[in-house]
Amino acid sequence: MAIVQLVRHGKAAAGFGAHPDPGLDDLGRAQAAAVANMLNDQHTSHPRLLSSPLARAYETAQTLADHWDAPIGIESRVAEIPSPTTDLQARAQWLSTAMAGNWSALDDSVQHWRQALANFLLGCDSDCIIFSHYVAINAAVGAATGDDRMRIFSPDNCSVTTLDNAGGSLRVVELGKVADTHIN
């Protein structure tokens, strides 16, 4: 069994439809410092740190890694949902429409991404902290609860959602702090 803490990245410097891979803005860096302090206080031993390869998640992880002088493993299966287009405006519109529906209504590439994410979390064999994204965290919670909705809850920036994978299935231990988040 492993306890998996999914941390949504800090506030990004640009939205999903404005930049392909933004880093954190000033508020995001402050949020990353706050969650790093909270996680540092919470853990007497240091679980493995993993991050999406995207800048906003990696920069959020880096703050805790600096506290612990620990490496960050890059895990592409916890990255942002794959988009059918690279056009930023079209990508934002696609995501907005998709988020109002269910996973089962989306194409096979997205279904495979969601399953790969769930399989990765099920395969974690030691406690870990994973820095990830809004949609990926919702995908994980949906996999754990059998919920087909894309938007189950709205994890705030730098909120921590905790799952465990005991007995070969995912279980939600605690949802992260919820915020009114506009997906752009």
C-alpha positions in Angstrom: 0.0 0.0 0.0 1.1 3.5 -0.8 -0.2 6.9 0.3 -0.2 9.2 -2.7 -0.6 12.9 -2.2 -1.5 14.8 -5.3 -0.6 18.5 -5.2 -2.2 20.8 -7.7 0.5 23.3 -9.0 0.6 26.9 -7.8 -1.1 29.7 -9.8 0.3 29.7 -13.3 1.5 32.9 -15.0 -0.8 32.2 -18.0 -3.9 30.1 -18.7 -4.4 26.9 -20.7 -5.4 28.9 -23.7 -2.7 31.6 -23.5 0.7 29.7 -23.2 1.7 26.1 -23.9 3.8 25.7 -20.7 3.7 28.6 -18.3 5.6 28.7 -15.1 4.3 30.2 -11.8 3.4 33.8 -11.2 4.3 35.6 -8.0 1.2 34.3 -6.2 2.0 30.7 -7.4 5.5 30.9 -6.0 4.0 32.0 -2.6 1.5 29.2 -2.8 4.3 26.7 -3.6 6.3 27.9 -0.5 3.3 27.6 1.7 2.5 24.0 0.6 6.1 23.1 0.9 6.2 24.3 4.5 3.0 22.4 5.2 4.2 19.1 3.7 7.6 19.5 5.4 5.8 19.8 8.7 3.6 16.9 7.9 6.3 14.4 7.0 9.0 13.1 9.4 10.4 10.9 6.7 10.5 12.1 3.1 8.3 10.4 0.6 9.4 10.2 -3.1 8.8 13.5 -5.0 7.3 13.3 -8.5 6.2 16.0 -10.9 4.5 16.5 -14.2 7.0 17.6 -16.7 5.2 20.9 -17.1 6.8 24.0 -15.7 4.1 25.1 -13.3 4.0 21.7 -11.6 7.8 21.3 -11.6 8.4 24.8 -10.1 5.8 24.0 -7.4 7.7 20.7 -6.6 11.1 22.4 -6.6 10.3 24.4 -3.4 9.7 21.2 -1.4 12.7 19.5 -3.1 14.9 22.4 -2.0 13.6 22.0 1.6 14.5 18.3 1.6 17.5 18.4 -0.7 15.7 15.7 -2.7 15.5 14.8 -6.3 12.2 15.3 -8.3 11.3 12.4 -10.6 9.5 13.4 -13.8 6.3 11.5 -14.5 4.5 12.2 -17.8 1.5 10.2 -16.8 0.5 12.9 -14.3 0.8 15.7 -16.8 -2.0 17.8 -18.3 -4.8 16.1 -20.3 -3.8 15.7 -24.0 -5.5 18.1 -26.3 -6.6 17.3 -29.8 -5.0 20.6 -31.0 -1.9 22.7 -30.4 -3.8 25.9 -31.2 -4.1 27.6 -27.8 -7.5 29.2 -28.3 -9.0 26.0 -29.7 -7.4 24.0 -26.9 -9.0 26.2 -24.3 -12.4 25.9 -26.0 -12.1 22.1 -26.2 -11.2 21.8 -22.5 -14.0 24.0 -21.5 -16.5 21.9 -23.4 -15.0 18.6 -22.3 -15.0 19.6 -18.6 -18.8 20.0 -18.7 -19.2 16.3 -19.6 -18.0 12.8 -18.9 -14.8 10.9 -19.7 -16.8 8.3 -21.7 -17.7 11.0 -24.2 -14.1 11.7 -25.1 -11.9 10.0 -27.7 -9.7 7.0 -27.2 -6.5 9.0 -26.7 -8.0 10.7 -23.7 -9.4 7.4 -22.4 -5.9 5.9 -22.7 -4.3 8.9 -20.9 -6.8 8.6 -18.0 -6.3 4.8 -17.7 -2.5 5.3 -17.8 -2.7 7.8 -15.0 -4.9 5.4 -12.9 -2.5 2.5 -13.6 0.5 4.6 -12.6 -1.1 5.6 -9.2 -2.2 1.9 -8.6 1.4 0.9 -9.3 3.0 3.3 -6.8 4.7 1.0 -4.3 5.9 3.6 -1.8 4.4 6.8 -0.4 4.9 9.7 -2.7 4.0 13.3 -3.3 3.0 14.1 -6.9 2.8 17.6 -8.3 0.1 17.6 -11.0 -2.9 19.4 -12.5 -6.6 20.1 -12.0 -7.8 17.7 -14.7 -5.3 14.9 -13.7 -6.4 15.1 -10.1 -10.0 14.9 -11.1 -9.2 11.9 -13.3 -7.6 10.2 -10.3 -10.5 10.9 -8.0 -12.9 9.7 -10.7 -10.9 6.5 -11.0 -10.9 6.0 -7.3 -14.7 6.6 -6.9 -15.9 5.1 -10.2 -17.3 8.6 -11.2 -17.3 9.3 -15.0 -17.7 13.0 -14.6 -14.6 15.0 -15.7 -15.2 17.6 -13.0 -15.8 16.0 -9.6 -14.4 18.9 -7.6 -12.3 22.0 -8.0 -9.0 21.6 -6.3 -7.4 24.9 -5.4 -3.9 25.8 -6.4 -1.5 24.0 -4.1 -4.3 21.9 -2.5 -3.3 18.4 -1.5 -5.6 15.4 -2.4 -4.7 12.2 -0.7 -5.3 8.7 -2.1 -4.2 5.2 -1.2 -3.8 2.2 -3.4 -4.3 -0.6 -0.8 -5.7 -3.9 -2.1 -5.2 -3.1 -5.7 -7.7 -0.2 -5.9 -7.5 3.5 -5.5 -9.3 5.1 -2.5 -9.8 8.7 -1.7 -8.5 9.5 1.8 -9.1 13.2 1.6 -10.0 15.7 -1.1 -7.9 18.8 -1.3 -9.1 22.3 -0.5 -11.7 23.4 -3.0 -11.7 26.8 -4.8 -13.8 28.5 -7.5 -11.4 27.8 -10.4 -11.9 29.1 -13.8 -10.3 26.8 -16.4 -9.0 28.9 -19.2 
